[in-house]
Amino acid sequence: MKSHGRIILAIVVLVVARMVTSSPAIATLANPPPYQPNFPQNLIDLGVTGGRPGLGLPVQATIARIDASHVDNEIVVATQDRTENKLLCASHVYVYKGDGTLRWSASLPQPPGMGASVADLNGDGINDVVVGYGGIAQGCLIDGGVRAFDGVNGAMLWDFATTIGFGSASVYSTPAIGDVNGDGLPEVVFGSLDYCIYMLDHAGQPLWHNTTYPNGECNYQGLYNGQPVYSSPALADLDGDGKLEIVIGSNRTTPTGGLAGYLSVLRSDGGVMNRMPFDEPVYSSPAIADLDNDGMLDIAVGTGDAVINQGYYVRVMRYNPMEPKMSERLTPSWDGNTNGYVTASPAFGDLDGDGILDVVVVAPNGNKDTTEGSTVYAWRGSDGHEFIRRLLCDVDGNRHYLRASPMIADVVGDAAPEIVLTQGSEVVILNANGTYYTDQPTTACDGQPSSTSVTYWATATLNFSPAIGALDPAGGNAIVVAGAVNTNTMSNYGRLFAWAGQNSGYAPWPQFHHDAAHTGLLDNVPPTNPISVTTMPPTSTYSSPQMVSITWGRGGADIGAGLAGYAVAWDHDPMTPSGTQTDVKAGASAFTATLANGTWYAHVRAVDRAGNGAKETLHLGPFLLYSNVIFLPRVARE
């Protein structure tokens, strides 16, 4: 009897401990990894509730280096204000240092959208913060827009308001930031629920002006889509012309009045290059990479969720810039079937080490608002071969309705990347073959044992995508995620978690839409070198001038992030490989060097904005530079 009593008591203690989710001690029930020092951070009287999780558009924390003079990354997160248990309309953006210190906070007039993007807007070496916002129900206005803040102190740089009159003007779409038009300055691109897609310059001024809209759609400041745009845009130079194309999903109205979707490819001037129709709205944010190693970029996106039993797939499309007709350059490659709607954004990474990127996504099972749980899928990027289909449940055996996007990174140090995602109140890590790394009960899910007893248990509901990155140089990567706490003993509030000591190896997709600027591009395509190169003086010819000029008829090109410039090295070795440090800007058609007497060689290599170098180094020379000497035959033989 006494032993039975002890068992009953232990069960009661365990159940009570699981219920007390407001205490960090919950993690000790399993095998918790250590928190980053001074984390979690409580966002008192603030709830991390932007992005409307019910629509599948969760807020995610962003990891980025704010100041180039500092080596540490910082965390950017947007929240909706609360007082006691009441949601307010006003909101805030926070930037936390890696040691948990608050760098700054700044206000938003309405609840935040899906998340904040980080990039240097004005070329001062400081990364700035850009976030969308917009009202929802509960008495908030439907005003929307995008606001930019100075990354160092949070001072507002500019604010752009979207239009009213075509539904809500809210901006759920996470802005993507990049030099879209090739002018050397970044642009900000996003979609809005006012049926418009916008591109702003670095100072927040709209760059698309269409005065032909009969009813003043988009205030003549954007591209009118005709239906709301939830998807976040991806940016990539699909055709190697030096300008980034914009790839974005959206809703559309069918000829019969139904709701469906588009995947659109837009030029830098807002013109439509390609549009692929879908039988469902495209809430998913597209991801771009070369998935089959053919030197051309592919686009992956999910579908759902307006019509029951439609849109249960991820589609991969190829963009072929060599196709003469622009309208035929975007074609389907393969569809990966799922058990439910796919509103999450796909993630890319080579899970099985075969040199080919794989496509990973999470989707709920069944129809909208199902309680059947969710599944993680992985397909080989080149042909759509499915090799992971794993039903998910948490450490207590509960299944969850998941829409947050997965991440891919080697966080456990086994030389293979893991799939990292959130469900319920924990971060889940799957091994590269889809088996569980973190703890889960085999009898409650799919009968597969986990590799460890580790549990990343949080004292909050984690409806948002994790981010993976180094918060201090010596501590490896951290897993960062924001959650919302709702308990009976305190007001609702937000909480920011960071688990320390993760491996800092291969991390092809470490945060939502790949990077802090949220470009949605994994650029694995090397650029090409310049061609038709001429030199003055000519090579292998003795010359007394000490200046060498190198000119090309056509510069290097890049399909992907765009060309950054050229790495150039001068020495006396004919075959020295160039690095990837750009010495000459992308737009240059020539460069010169003043050299001392001697026999010289130039080594030139094109470099793109993602840091990829051309496959080969262009070696030029020898340049025989000797001043004030008589060229005797003996010297000539040298």
LONUDO-812441 format. One line per 2 residues: for each residue x, y, z of C-alpha. Coordinates in steps of 0.5 Angstrom, whole numbers. Example, Ala and Ser with C-alpha at 12.3 -4.5 7.8 and 13.67 -1.06 7.14 Angstrom:
% LONUDO-812441
25:-9:16 | 27:-2:14
% end
This chain:
% LONUDO-812441
0:0:0 | 6:5:2
9:4:-5 | 2:5:-9
2:11:-5 | 8:14:-7
7:12:-14 | 0:16:-14
4:22:-10 | 9:22:-16
4:22:-21 | 0:28:-18
6:32:-17 | 8:31:-24
1:33:-27 | 1:39:-22
8:41:-25 | 6:41:-32
0:45:-30 | 4:51:-27
6:53:-34 | 8:60:-31
14:57:-28 | 21:56:-31
22:50:-27 | 18:46:-32
24:45:-36 | 27:41:-31
22:35:-32 | 26:33:-38
33:35:-40 | 33:43:-41
38:46:-45 | 41:52:-41
38:59:-43 | 42:64:-46
44:69:-39 | 39:74:-37
34:70:-41 | 28:69:-42
26:76:-42 | 19:78:-40
15:83:-44 | 11:86:-38
4:88:-40 | 6:86:-47
3:81:-51 | 7:78:-57
0:77:-61 | 1:81:-67
1:77:-74 | -6:74:-72
-4:67:-71 | -11:64:-73
-9:66:-80 | -3:63:-80
1:69:-80 | 6:69:-74
10:74:-71 | 18:72:-71
24:74:-67 | 29:77:-72
37:76:-70 | 41:81:-73
48:85:-72 | 45:92:-71
52:96:-71 | 57:94:-76
63:96:-71 | 60:91:-66
61:83:-67 | 55:81:-63
48:80:-66 | 41:83:-63
34:80:-63 | 28:84:-66
21:83:-64 | 15:86:-65
9:86:-59 | 2:88:-58
1:92:-52 | -4:90:-46
-6:93:-40 | -9:87:-35
-12:82:-40 | -14:87:-45
-11:88:-52 | -9:95:-54
-9:98:-61 | -2:101:-60
4:96:-60 | 12:96:-59
18:94:-63 | 24:92:-58
31:91:-59 | 35:86:-54
42:85:-54 | 45:78:-53
46:79:-46 | 39:81:-45
40:88:-44 | 34:92:-48
38:97:-53 | 31:101:-55
24:100:-56 | 19:104:-60
12:105:-61 | 7:103:-67
0:106:-68 | -3:99:-69
-2:92:-68 | 5:89:-71
5:85:-78 | 8:78:-78
15:81:-76 | 21:86:-77
26:86:-82 | 33:89:-81
38:92:-86 | 42:98:-87
37:103:-91 | 42:109:-91
49:107:-92 | 51:109:-85
54:102:-83 | 48:102:-78
42:96:-79 | 35:99:-79
29:96:-77 | 23:96:-81
16:93:-79 | 9:93:-82
3:94:-78 | -5:95:-78
-11:94:-74 | -15:88:-73
-22:87:-69 | -23:89:-62
-24:96:-63 | -18:98:-67
-18:102:-73 | -16:99:-80
-11:104:-81 | -4:100:-84
3:102:-86 | 10:101:-85
15:104:-80 | 22:105:-80
27:106:-74 | 34:107:-73
37:101:-71 | 42:104:-66
37:108:-62 | 30:107:-64
29:114:-67 | 23:114:-73
26:115:-79 | 20:115:-83
13:112:-84 | 9:110:-90
1:109:-89 | -3:105:-94
-10:106:-97 | -17:106:-94
-23:104:-98 | -21:97:-101
-22:93:-94 | -17:93:-89
-10:97:-90 | -6:92:-85
1:90:-87 | 1:83:-85
7:82:-90 | 14:82:-87
18:87:-91 | 23:85:-96
29:89:-96 | 34:89:-102
37:93:-108 | 31:92:-113
33:97:-118 | 40:96:-118
41:104:-116 | 46:102:-110
41:103:-105 | 36:99:-102
28:98:-103 | 23:96:-98
18:91:-101 | 11:89:-98
4:87:-99 | -2:90:-96
-9:88:-94 | -11:94:-98
-10:90:-105 | -4:93:-106
4:91:-107 | 8:97:-105
16:98:-106 | 19:104:-102
26:107:-103 | 31:107:-97
27:114:-95 | 20:111:-95
18:114:-101 | 14:110:-106
17:108:-113 | 11:106:-116
6:111:-119 | 0:109:-123
-5:114:-125 | -9:110:-129
-13:106:-123 | -20:109:-124
-22:109:-117 | -15:112:-114
-13:105:-112 | -7:104:-108
-7:112:-108 | -3:111:-114
3:109:-110 | 3:101:-111
1:96:-116 | -6:94:-115
-8:86:-114 | -15:86:-114
-15:82:-107 | -11:82:-101
-4:80:-100 | -2:76:-94
5:73:-97 | 11:76:-95
15:78:-102 | 22:74:-104
27:78:-108 | 32:75:-113
35:77:-119 | 32:71:-123
35:73:-130 | 42:76:-128
40:83:-131 | 43:86:-125
36:88:-122 | 32:84:-117
25:81:-119 | 20:81:-113
16:74:-112 | 10:74:-108
4:70:-107 | -3:73:-106
-11:72:-107 | -15:73:-113
-22:72:-115 | -24:67:-120
-28:68:-126 | -34:65:-122
-33:69:-116 | -29:64:-112
-23:65:-108 | -16:63:-111
-9:65:-111 | -3:68:-115
4:67:-115 | 7:73:-118
14:75:-121 | 14:83:-122
20:87:-125 | 23:93:-121
18:98:-124 | 12:94:-122
11:91:-128 | 8:83:-128
13:79:-131 | 10:72:-130
3:70:-126 | 2:63:-124
-5:61:-122 | -7:57:-116
-13:54:-114 | -13:57:-107
-10:63:-104 | -3:64:-103
-2:66:-96 | 5:62:-96
11:66:-97 | 15:64:-103
23:61:-102 | 28:61:-107
34:57:-109 | 37:53:-114
34:46:-112 | 37:42:-118
44:45:-119 | 42:47:-126
45:54:-125 | 37:57:-125
33:59:-119 | 27:55:-117
21:58:-113 | 17:54:-107
11:56:-104 | 5:53:-101
-3:54:-102 | -9:54:-98
-14:55:-94 | -21:58:-97
-24:51:-101 | -24:45:-97
-20:39:-100 | -16:44:-104
-9:47:-104 | -6:41:-100
1:41:-103 | 7:45:-104
9:47:-111 | 16:48:-114
17:52:-120 | 23:53:-125
25:60:-127 | 28:59:-134
31:66:-136 | 33:63:-143
26:62:-145 | 25:67:-151
18:69:-148 | 18:72:-142
11:69:-140 | 13:62:-141
19:63:-136 | 16:61:-130
14:53:-130 | 12:48:-125
17:43:-123 | 13:38:-118
8:38:-113 | 9:36:-106
3:33:-103 | 1:34:-96
-5:32:-91 | -7:40:-90
-7:47:-92 | 0:50:-93
1:57:-90 | 8:56:-88
14:59:-92 | 18:53:-94
25:52:-92 | 31:50:-96
37:46:-93 | 41:39:-95
39:34:-90 | 42:28:-93
48:31:-95 | 48:29:-103
49:36:-105 | 42:38:-107
38:42:-103 | 31:39:-100
25:43:-99 | 22:43:-92
15:45:-89 | 10:44:-84
2:44:-85 | -4:42:-81
-7:35:-82 | -14:36:-85
-19:42:-86 | -19:49:-83
-18:49:-76 | -17:42:-75
-15:38:-69 | -12:33:-72
-5:35:-71 | 1:37:-76
6:34:-80 | 13:36:-82
15:34:-90 | 21:34:-93
22:33:-101 | 29:32:-105
29:39:-109 | 31:36:-115
25:32:-117 | 20:32:-111
22:25:-108 | 19:25:-101
23:22:-95 | 20:25:-89
13:25:-87 | 13:26:-79
7:27:-75 | 8:32:-69
6:32:-62 | 9:35:-56
13:32:-50 | 6:31:-47
3:27:-53 | -1:33:-55
-2:35:-62 | -2:42:-65
-5:46:-71 | 1:49:-73
3:54:-79 | 9:57:-76
15:56:-81 | 21:51:-80
28:53:-79 | 34:48:-82
41:49:-78 | 46:44:-75
44:46:-67 | 47:39:-64
53:39:-67 | 53:32:-71
55:35:-78 | 48:34:-80
43:40:-80 | 36:39:-76
29:41:-77 | 27:46:-72
20:49:-70 | 15:51:-65
9:47:-62 | 5:48:-56
10:51:-51 | 16:48:-54
21:48:-59 | 22:41:-63
28:39:-66 | 28:33:-71
34:30:-74 | 36:30:-81
32:24:-83 | 26:26:-79
26:22:-73 | 26:26:-66
32:29:-63 | 28:32:-57
24:28:-53 | 17:26:-54
12:20:-52 | 13:14:-57
6:12:-55 | 2:18:-56
5:20:-63 | 7:16:-69
11:10:-65 | 18:13:-66
23:14:-61 | 27:20:-60
34:21:-60 | 35:24:-53
31:27:-47 | 32:34:-48
26:38:-48 | 26:46:-50
20:47:-46 | 18:54:-45
13:58:-40 | 9:61:-46
5:59:-52 | 10:59:-58
6:60:-64 | 12:64:-68
18:61:-72 | 24:61:-68
31:64:-70 | 38:61:-70
44:65:-69 | 50:67:-65
48:72:-59 | 55:72:-57
62:70:-61 | 64:65:-56
58:62:-54 | 56:59:-61
49:59:-63 | 42:61:-59
35:59:-61 | 31:65:-60
23:65:-60 | 18:69:-57
11:67:-54 | 5:69:-50
4:68:-43 | -4:67:-40
-4:65:-33 | -9:65:-28
-4:69:-23 | -2:74:-27
-4:79:-33 | -2:76:-40
5:78:-42 | 10:77:-47
16:73:-46 | 22:72:-50
26:66:-50 | 34:64:-52
37:58:-51 | 45:58:-51
50:53:-53 | 47:51:-60
52:49:-65 | 54:54:-70
55:50:-76 | 52:49:-83
45:53:-82 | 42:54:-89
35:57:-87 | 36:60:-80
30:64:-79 | 24:66:-82
25:68:-90 | 32:66:-89
36:72:-87 | 34:79:-83
32:83:-89 | 27:77:-90
29:76:-98 | 27:69:-98
33:67:-102 | 38:62:-101
43:64:-106 | 48:58:-108
49:60:-115 | 56:63:-117
57:69:-121 | 60:69:-128
66:73:-129 | 67:79:-134
69:77:-141 | 72:80:-147
77:83:-143 | 83:87:-146
89:90:-142 | 94:96:-143
99:95:-144 | 98:88:-147
100:82:-143 | 107:79:-145
110:86:-147 | 115:90:-144
113:97:-142 | 116:102:-138
109:106:-135 | 108:103:-128
100:103:-129 | 96:97:-132
89:98:-134 | 84:92:-135
77:93:-139 | 72:88:-141
67:88:-146 | 61:85:-141
62:85:-134 | 60:79:-129
53:77:-128 | 49:73:-123
43:70:-122 | 41:70:-115
42:76:-110 | 46:80:-115
53:82:-117 | 57:86:-111
63:87:-115 | 70:84:-116
75:81:-112 | 82:83:-115
89:81:-113 | 96:83:-116
102:79:-115 | 108:75:-118
105:69:-118 | 101:67:-125
95:62:-121 | 94:66:-115
86:65:-113 | 82:71:-111
78:71:-105 | 71:74:-104
73:81:-102 | 70:86:-107
75:91:-109 | 72:94:-115
64:95:-115 | 59:91:-120
58:97:-125 | 65:98:-127
67:96:-134 | 75:98:-132
80:99:-127 | 87:101:-126
93:99:-122 | 100:103:-121
105:98:-120 | 113:98:-118
118:95:-123 | 117:87:-124
113:82:-127 | 106:82:-125
99:78:-125 | 92:80:-124
87:76:-121 | 80:77:-122
74:74:-119 | 66:76:-119
63:76:-113 | 55:76:-111
52:80:-106 | 51:73:-102
58:72:-102 | 59:67:-107
65:68:-112 | 65:65:-119
68:58:-120 | 74:60:-123
79:66:-122 | 81:70:-128
88:70:-129 | 91:76:-133
99:77:-135 | 104:77:-135
105:85:-134 | 113:86:-135
114:93:-132 | 121:96:-132
122:103:-132 | 129:107:-134
132:100:-136 | 135:98:-143
132:91:-145 | 138:87:-147
136:80:-149 | 138:76:-143
133:81:-139 | 128:79:-145
129:71:-144 | 126:73:-136
% end
